[in-house]
């Protein structure tokens, strides 16, 4: 995963949970425009792959003491 891909994923998740202004602040952008154009993925760019990711990563192994 590249730094750009990671930043785009973070911006997209924050924008979905909150708004693009919050995502822009997290990325250090002074305005939302750059964030919206280059970092927040539209549904066409990022189809819902959560089921596939869950199969691959899941919630991780659980140890008896509660730590992962």
N, C-alpha and C positions, 0 to 999 in steps of 0.2 A: 504494500500500500504506500503510495507516495504521500508527501505532505499535502499536496493539493487535494488529493482524493479524501484524505482524512478531514481536512478543513471543510470540504464540500459536504461530507457526511454529517459533520457536527453542525454546520449551518442549516442543513436541511432538517435535521432532527429538532433543533431549537426553533426554527421557523414553524414547523408543524405543531410543536407543543406550545409555542408562545406567538411570536410574530417576527417579521423580517428585521424590524428595528433592533430587537433583542439579539438576533443572530449577528447583525452587523456590529453591534457593540462587542460581542464575544470575540469576533474576528479582528477587532481593532479598526474597523472601517468608520470613517466619520459620517458617511451617508449610506443609505440603504441601497441605492441604485447599483453599485458594484456588486454588493452581496446578492441582490436579486438576480442580476444578469449572469453572474459567473459562478456563484457558489450554491444557491438554493436550487436543487434539482426539481424539475417538474415531474408529475406522475408519469409522463411519457418517457422521460429520461431514466427514471428510477422506479420500475414496476415493483410491486410488493413481493419481496423475496423472503419475507420473514419466516415462512414455513421451511424453506430450504436452509436458511441460516440456523434456525432452531435445531434442525436435524443434524447439522454439521457441528454446531457448538453447544447446543443445549444450555443447561444452567450450570454445567460443570459437576464434577464428582463431589459428593458430600462426605466429609470425614466424620468420624464418630464424635469428635469434640465440637462440631459445628463449623469448623474452619474449612475453607475450600482449598 
